[in-house]
Amino acid sequence: MLSEAVTHKTNEGLDATISLQKNGKSFYWASHFLGREMSKNAAKLYSYCRILDDLADSEIEYGPDRLRNIHLNLKNKKKYSDPLLDEMLIFFEDMNLPFRALKDLIEGLMQDQNDVLIKNEAELIQYSYHVAGSVGWMMCPILKCRNKKAFAFAVDLGIAMQLTNIARDVREDAYMGRRYLPSDWVNDMSPTDILEASKKPNSKNAQLVKKAIIKLLCLADQYYQSGVKGLVFLPWKAHLAIGVAGCVYQKIGTQLIAKKVNWYDGRTVTSSFAKVLSSCGVFPLLFSRFIKPPKHDSKLHQYLAEKLDML
C-alpha cells in the first residue's frame, strides 16, 4: 500500500482490488474468471493506472507536478523521487512490464490536463492508444503472455474500449472542456457547442454529434474484432476473462445504438444482468483456440507506426 503521507482523497492508498471494484466494474466482473494470481496482479496494474489518472486530473494534491516528475524519471531525467514511482518500478520489474507503454500512458494522461480538441481520426487513434492501448500492452505479461504477436491485438482491444468510453461520455467530456470526437466529424464544434446541442436533441448539431458517435462505434467495432482475435495467444483463463471484459464493454455501444444514440441523456450504464448476458458472448470466441493463429491487420496501426514499431 502507498505511503499515507501522500494519500489524498481518491485512489492513492486504496487497496488494489477495492480500487478495481470501485472504479472498473466491468473489469472487476471479468477478473473473477482470471484466477487468484492473475486477478491480483491485474487489479494492481489497474490501481496504478487509476492513481496516475487521478494525478493528471488534480484529484490528488500536487498531482500534475508529480505526474510530470514521474514522466521525467522514466525518461532518465531524474528530478525528485516519488513514492508511487518507486512502488511501480518494483512491480514493473518483477512482472517484466514494458516501461515504454507506461511512458506512453502518462503522455496521454498529461494531454488530458489541457482542453482537448481532437482534430481527426489519426489523432483520435493516437490518443486512444496512449490512454488505453498502452494498458492493453502492459496487461500481456500480467496475463502470462510473452508471445510478441499478441501485443498488437492487445493494443487494439484497449483502443476499442477507449473509443467506447468516448462514445459514452460525449456530454460529460464537454463539461470538462474536452471534445474527443474528431473536428472533421462534427464541423469543428466546440465543447460549449456540444453542451448547447445536448439541450436541443432535434437540432442540427445534436444530430451531427449522433452521427459522429455512430461512426465512432463502427470504428470501435473494427478494433474489437481485431482485439478478440488475439485472445488465442492467452492462457485459457485469461482468454475467457479478457473476452468477457471485451463483450461487456462492447455492450455499452450496443445499448447506445439500441437507445437511438441518445447521448444527450447522459452516460449509458450496463446493468448487472446485461453484464452476465453479454458475457455469454465469449464462449464462441473460445473455439478460436483450435484454429490457426491470426495475422494482425497492419492498417489498424497506420497512425501508430512510430509508436509501435517494436511490436
C-alpha positions as CSV (number, residue, x, y, z in Angstrom):
1,M,0.0,0.0,0.0
2,L,1.2,3.5,-0.8
3,S,2.6,5.8,1.9
4,E,-0.1,7.5,3.9
5,A,1.9,10.7,3.8
6,V,1.0,11.3,0.2
7,T,-2.5,9.8,0.3
8,H,-5.3,12.2,-0.7
9,K,-9.0,11.8,-1.2
10,T,-9.1,9.3,-4.1
11,N,-7.5,6.0,-5.2
12,E,-4.0,6.6,-3.8
13,G,-3.6,4.3,-0.8
14,L,-6.6,2.3,-1.7
15,D,-6.4,-1.5,-1.8
16,A,-5.9,-2.6,-5.5
17,T,-8.9,-4.9,-5.6
18,I,-11.2,-2.3,-3.9
19,S,-10.0,0.3,-6.4
20,L,-10.9,-2.1,-9.3
21,Q,-14.3,-2.8,-7.7
22,K,-15.0,0.9,-7.2
23,N,-13.8,2.3,-10.5
24,G,-13.8,-0.5,-13.0
25,K,-17.0,-2.5,-12.5
26,S,-16.8,-4.3,-15.9
27,F,-13.1,-5.2,-15.3
28,Y,-13.9,-6.3,-11.8
29,W,-16.6,-8.6,-13.1
30,A,-14.2,-10.1,-15.7
31,S,-11.4,-10.5,-13.1
32,H,-13.4,-13.3,-11.4
33,F,-12.6,-15.5,-14.3
34,L,-8.8,-15.0,-14.1
35,G,-7.8,-16.9,-11.1
36,R,-6.2,-15.5,-7.9
37,E,-2.7,-14.6,-9.0
38,M,-3.5,-13.0,-12.3
39,S,-6.6,-11.3,-10.8
40,K,-4.4,-9.8,-8.0
41,N,-1.8,-8.5,-10.4
42,A,-4.3,-7.2,-12.9
43,A,-6.0,-5.3,-10.1
44,K,-2.7,-3.9,-9.0
45,L,-1.9,-2.6,-12.5
46,Y,-5.3,-1.1,-12.8
47,S,-5.0,0.7,-9.5
48,Y,-1.7,2.3,-10.6
49,C,-3.3,3.5,-13.8
50,R,-6.2,4.9,-11.8
51,I,-3.8,6.8,-9.5
52,L,-1.9,8.2,-12.4
53,D,-5.3,9.3,-13.8
54,D,-6.1,11.0,-10.5
55,L,-2.8,12.8,-10.6
56,A,-3.5,14.1,-14.1
57,D,-6.9,15.3,-13.1
58,S,-5.6,17.1,-10.0
59,E,-7.7,14.8,-7.8
60,I,-4.5,14.3,-5.7
61,E,-2.6,17.1,-4.1
62,Y,0.2,18.4,-6.5
63,G,-1.0,15.8,-9.0
64,P,0.1,17.3,-12.3
65,D,3.5,18.2,-10.9
66,R,4.0,14.7,-9.6
67,L,2.9,13.2,-12.9
68,R,5.4,15.3,-14.8
69,N,8.1,14.4,-12.4
70,I,7.3,10.7,-12.8
71,H,7.4,11.1,-16.6
72,L,10.8,12.8,-16.4
73,N,12.1,10.0,-14.2
74,L,11.0,7.4,-16.7
75,K,12.9,9.3,-19.4
76,N,16.0,9.1,-17.3
77,K,15.9,12.8,-16.4
78,K,15.5,12.2,-12.7
79,K,14.4,15.2,-10.7
80,Y,12.7,14.1,-7.5
81,S,11.8,10.7,-6.2
82,D,8.1,9.8,-5.8
83,P,6.7,7.0,-3.6
84,L,4.3,6.0,-6.4
85,L,7.0,5.7,-8.9
86,D,9.3,3.8,-6.5
87,E,6.5,1.3,-5.9
88,M,5.6,1.0,-9.6
89,L,9.2,0.4,-10.6
90,I,9.4,-2.7,-8.3
91,F,6.1,-4.0,-9.7
92,F,7.0,-3.4,-13.3
93,E,10.4,-5.0,-13.0
94,D,9.0,-8.0,-11.1
95,M,6.3,-8.6,-13.8
96,N,8.6,-7.6,-16.7
97,L,6.1,-5.0,-17.9
98,P,7.0,-2.6,-20.8
99,F,8.2,0.7,-19.5
100,R,7.7,2.2,-22.9
101,A,3.9,1.6,-22.6
102,L,3.9,3.2,-19.2
103,K,5.6,6.3,-20.6
104,D,3.1,6.4,-23.4
105,L,0.2,6.1,-20.9
106,I,1.5,9.0,-18.9
107,E,1.9,11.2,-22.0
108,G,-1.7,10.6,-22.9
109,L,-2.8,11.5,-19.3
110,M,-0.7,14.7,-19.5
111,Q,-2.5,15.6,-22.7
112,D,-5.8,15.4,-20.8
113,Q,-4.6,18.1,-18.4
114,N,-5.4,20.7,-21.1
115,D,-8.6,21.3,-23.1
116,V,-8.7,18.5,-25.6
117,L,-9.9,19.1,-29.2
118,I,-9.2,16.1,-31.3
119,K,-8.6,17.1,-34.9
120,N,-9.1,14.0,-37.0
121,E,-9.2,10.2,-36.9
122,A,-5.4,9.8,-36.7
123,E,-5.2,11.9,-33.6
124,L,-8.2,10.0,-32.1
125,I,-6.5,6.7,-32.6
126,Q,-3.2,8.0,-31.3
127,Y,-4.8,9.4,-28.2
128,S,-6.7,6.2,-27.6
129,Y,-3.5,4.2,-27.8
130,H,-1.8,6.4,-25.3
131,V,-4.5,6.2,-22.6
132,A,-5.8,2.6,-23.2
133,G,-4.0,0.7,-25.9
134,S,-0.8,1.1,-23.8
135,V,-2.6,-0.6,-20.9
136,G,-3.6,-3.5,-23.1
137,W,0.1,-3.9,-24.0
138,M,1.1,-3.8,-20.3
139,M,-1.6,-6.4,-19.5
140,C,0.1,-9.1,-21.6
141,P,2.8,-10.1,-19.1
142,I,0.3,-9.9,-16.3
143,L,-1.8,-12.5,-18.2
144,K,1.4,-14.7,-18.6
145,C,1.5,-14.0,-22.3
146,R,5.1,-13.5,-23.7
147,N,4.2,-14.0,-27.4
148,K,5.0,-10.7,-29.0
149,K,2.4,-11.4,-31.7
150,A,-0.2,-10.9,-29.1
151,F,0.8,-7.3,-28.2
152,A,-0.7,-5.6,-31.3
153,F,-4.0,-7.3,-30.7
154,A,-3.9,-6.3,-27.0
155,V,-3.4,-2.7,-28.1
156,D,-6.4,-2.9,-30.4
157,L,-8.7,-4.1,-27.6
158,G,-7.6,-1.2,-25.4
159,I,-8.2,1.2,-28.2
160,A,-11.7,-0.3,-28.8
161,M,-12.6,0.2,-25.2
162,Q,-11.4,3.8,-25.1
163,L,-13.4,4.6,-28.3
164,T,-16.4,3.1,-26.4
165,N,-15.6,5.3,-23.4
166,I,-15.6,8.4,-25.7
167,A,-18.9,7.5,-27.3
168,R,-20.5,7.0,-23.8
169,D,-19.1,10.2,-22.3
170,V,-19.5,12.9,-25.0
171,R,-21.6,15.2,-22.9
172,E,-19.6,14.6,-19.7
173,D,-16.3,15.3,-21.5
174,A,-17.8,18.5,-23.0
175,Y,-18.5,19.7,-19.4
176,M,-14.7,19.4,-18.8
177,G,-13.8,21.3,-21.9
178,R,-12.9,18.2,-23.9
179,R,-14.0,17.1,-27.3
180,Y,-12.7,13.7,-28.4
181,L,-14.9,13.5,-31.4
182,P,-12.7,14.5,-34.4
183,S,-13.2,18.1,-35.5
184,D,-13.8,17.0,-39.1
185,W,-16.6,14.7,-38.0
186,V,-18.6,17.4,-36.1
187,N,-17.9,20.5,-38.2
188,D,-15.4,21.8,-35.6
189,M,-18.0,22.1,-32.8
190,S,-16.6,23.3,-29.5
191,P,-17.4,21.6,-26.1
192,T,-19.7,24.5,-25.5
193,D,-21.5,23.9,-28.8
194,I,-21.9,20.2,-27.8
195,L,-23.4,21.2,-24.4
196,E,-25.8,23.6,-26.1
197,A,-26.8,20.8,-28.6
198,S,-27.5,18.4,-25.8
199,K,-30.3,20.7,-24.7
200,K,-31.9,20.5,-28.2
201,P,-31.9,16.9,-29.2
202,N,-33.6,17.6,-32.5
203,S,-31.2,20.3,-33.6
204,K,-28.8,20.0,-36.5
205,N,-25.8,20.0,-34.2
206,A,-27.3,17.3,-31.9
207,Q,-27.9,15.1,-34.9
208,L,-24.3,15.8,-36.2
209,V,-23.0,14.6,-32.8
210,K,-25.2,11.5,-33.0
211,K,-23.8,10.6,-36.5
212,A,-20.3,11.1,-35.2
213,I,-20.9,8.7,-32.3
214,I,-22.3,6.1,-34.6
215,K,-19.2,6.4,-36.7
216,L,-17.1,6.2,-33.6
217,L,-18.8,2.9,-32.5
218,C,-18.3,1.4,-36.0
219,L,-14.6,2.3,-35.7
220,A,-14.5,0.7,-32.2
221,D,-16.0,-2.5,-33.6
222,Q,-13.1,-2.8,-36.1
223,Y,-10.7,-2.7,-33.2
224,Y,-12.8,-5.1,-31.1
225,Q,-12.8,-7.6,-33.9
226,S,-9.0,-7.5,-34.0
227,G,-8.6,-7.5,-30.3
228,V,-10.7,-10.6,-29.7
229,K,-8.7,-12.4,-32.4
230,G,-5.6,-12.0,-30.3
231,L,-7.1,-13.8,-27.3
232,V,-5.9,-17.1,-28.7
233,F,-2.4,-16.1,-27.5
234,L,-3.5,-16.0,-23.9
235,P,-3.8,-18.9,-21.4
236,W,-7.4,-20.2,-21.4
237,K,-8.4,-18.5,-18.2
238,A,-7.1,-15.2,-19.4
239,H,-8.7,-15.8,-22.8
240,L,-12.1,-16.2,-21.0
241,A,-11.7,-13.2,-18.7
242,I,-10.5,-10.7,-21.3
243,G,-13.1,-12.0,-23.7
244,V,-15.7,-11.3,-21.0
245,A,-14.3,-7.8,-20.5
246,G,-14.5,-7.1,-24.2
247,C,-18.0,-8.4,-24.6
248,V,-19.2,-6.4,-21.6
249,Y,-17.6,-3.2,-22.8
250,Q,-18.8,-3.6,-26.3
251,K,-22.3,-3.9,-24.9
252,I,-22.1,-0.2,-23.9
253,G,-22.0,0.6,-27.6
254,T,-24.8,-1.8,-28.4
255,Q,-27.0,-0.2,-25.8
256,L,-26.3,3.2,-27.1
257,I,-27.4,2.1,-30.6
258,A,-30.5,0.4,-29.1
259,K,-31.4,3.7,-27.4
260,K,-31.0,5.5,-30.7
261,V,-27.8,7.1,-29.5
262,N,-29.5,9.4,-27.0
263,W,-26.1,10.9,-26.0
264,Y,-27.8,14.0,-24.6
265,D,-29.4,11.9,-21.8
266,G,-26.1,11.3,-20.2
267,R,-23.9,8.2,-19.6
268,T,-25.1,4.8,-20.6
269,V,-24.8,2.2,-17.8
270,T,-24.7,-1.5,-18.2
271,S,-26.7,-3.4,-15.6
272,S,-25.5,-6.5,-13.8
273,F,-28.0,-8.6,-15.8
274,A,-26.7,-7.1,-19.0
275,K,-23.1,-7.9,-17.9
276,V,-24.0,-11.5,-17.3
277,L,-25.9,-11.8,-20.6
278,S,-23.2,-10.2,-22.7
279,S,-20.6,-12.3,-21.0
280,C,-22.1,-15.4,-22.7
281,G,-20.9,-14.0,-26.0
282,V,-17.3,-15.0,-25.0
283,F,-17.9,-18.8,-25.4
284,P,-18.0,-18.8,-29.2
285,L,-14.6,-17.0,-29.0
286,L,-13.0,-19.9,-27.2
287,F,-13.3,-22.0,-30.3
288,S,-10.7,-19.8,-32.0
289,R,-8.1,-21.6,-29.9
290,F,-8.4,-24.5,-32.2
291,I,-7.8,-22.6,-35.5
292,K,-4.7,-21.1,-37.0
293,P,-3.4,-18.0,-35.0
294,P,-4.4,-14.8,-36.7
295,K,-2.3,-12.3,-38.5
296,H,-2.7,-8.7,-37.4
297,D,-4.2,-6.1,-39.8
298,S,-1.4,-3.5,-40.0
299,K,-3.9,-0.9,-41.3
300,L,-5.3,-0.6,-37.8
301,H,-1.9,0.8,-36.7
302,Q,-1.3,3.1,-39.7
303,Y,-1.4,6.1,-37.4
304,L,0.8,4.4,-34.8
305,A,3.7,3.3,-36.8
306,E,6.3,5.4,-34.9
307,K,4.8,4.3,-31.5
308,L,4.6,0.6,-32.2
309,D,7.5,-0.1,-34.5
310,M,8.7,-2.6,-31.8
311,L,5.6,-4.8,-31.9
